[in-house]
């Protein structure tokens, strides 16, 4: 993936993860909340990778 693709995918995963986590907490679904938190972390990592690729010139 290119740096922009990583950053876009990371942002999308982070938003979806935060949404899942909030829904899981609101409904008492601990499994959904945990999956959401993991997806948010994955998204943040992807975004960081994209930023690093930008800094290195891809």
DOTI-539858 format. One record per residue: x, y, z of N, C-alpha, C in turn. Coordinates in steps of 0.001 Angstrom, whole numbers, padded with zeros to 6 digits, always signed. Example, Ala and Ser with C-alpha at 12.3 -4.5 7.8 and 13.67 -1.06 7.14 Angstrom:
# residues 2
+013190-005690+007800+012300-004500+007800+013200-003300+007800+012850-002250+007080+013670-001060+007140+012900+000030+007870
//
This chain:
# residues 58
+000835-001178+000000+000000+000000+000000+000880+001242+000000+000394+002270-000648+001096+003537-000623+000775+004295+000650+001490+005373+000843+001307+006127+002084-000106+006692+002210-000659+007187+001100-002017+007745+001166-003026+006634+001426-002853+005497+000779-003761+004362+000997-003730+003911+002450-002537+003856+003024-002406+003463+004432-003112+004458+005338-002958+005732+005034-003563+006751+005885-005087+006736+005777-005610+006549+004569-007066+006500+004383-007647+005246+005040-007022+004106+004785-007496+002858+005391-007395+002939+006915-006333+003541+007405-006165+003692+008847-007249+004552+009462-007555+005656+008802-008607+006541+009309-009953+005828+009302-010230+005088+008232-011504+004357+008137-011606+003305+009232-010545+002536+009421-010552+001508+010466-010714+002131+011847-010087+003251+012057-010189+003909+013351-011620+004374+013632-012254+004980+012638-013634+005457+012813-014579+004285+013055-014463+003243+012254-015335+002073+012409-015080+001416+013773-013814+001326+014147-013477+000727+015439-014051+001500+016609-013942+002827+016558-014495+003652+017636-016006+003499+017705-016643+003402+016547-018095+003233+016504-018499+001895+017126-017815+000827+016722-018107-000495+017282-017896-000499+018796-016801+000119+019223-016496+000149+020649-017601+000884+021417-018053+002016+020899-019110+002787+021564-020423+002012+021606-020768+001365+020500-022003+000571+020471-021898-000597+021450-020746-001247+021459-020543-002360+022384-020682-001939+023836-020105-000788+024174-020210-000297+025553-021649+000083+025886-022323+000717+024944-023693+001174+025170-024668+000007+025341-024428-001074+024597-025335-002225+024647-024877-003297+025638-023727-003093+026244-023214-004084+027186-022572-005277+026505-022204-005130+025241-021580-006213+024477-020061-006056+024555-019467-006714+025536-018033-006579+025775-017206-007062+024593-017677-008103+023918-016938-008632+022765-016887-007607+021631-018010-006963+021340-018047-005941+020292-017175-004752+020678-017220-004356+021933-016392-003248+022402-014910-003573+022248-014525-004805+022576-013127-005209+022446-012691-005260+020984-013567-005790+020133-013248-005829+018699-013112-004416+018144-013964-003518+018600-013887-002133+018166-012589-001474+018599-012191-001716+019825-010946-001145+020333-009756-001675+019538-009791-002961+019203-008710-003555+018414-008669-002961+017011-009830-002758+016410-009881-002189+015064-009401-000730+015089-009740-000007+016139-009269+001369+016286-007740+001385+016383-007184+000478+017163-005729+000402+017301-005072+000058+015962-005692-000855+015222-005179-001213+013902-005178+000014+012992-006258+000775+013044-006353+001975+012228-005293+003001+012577-005056+003181+013847-004029+004132+014282-002645+003682+013816-002416+002369+013844-001141+001836+013368-000988+002065+011869-002048+001790+011105-001998+002016+009657-001719+003481+009342-002351+004374+010066-002130+005804+009846-000679+006169+010132-000124+005620+011190+001272+005877+011541+002205+005355+010456+001910+004184+009919+002723+003617+008840+002670+004539+007621+001486+005028+007298+001340+005948+006170+002150+007217+006371+002124+007752+007575+002907+008966+007874+004395+008680+007773+004813+007503+008230+006236+007134+008149+006666+006995+006693+005801+006411+005878+006126+006281+004449+006256+007660+003811+005382+008587+004202+005485+009962+003696+006834+010566+004064+007218+010364+005298+008478+010943+005789+009686+010354+005069+009577+009081+004693+010678+008405+004003+010637+008582+002493+009559+009159+002017+009431+009364+000585+008899+008148-000144+008135+007315+000583+007474+006124+000015+008521+005225-000535
//
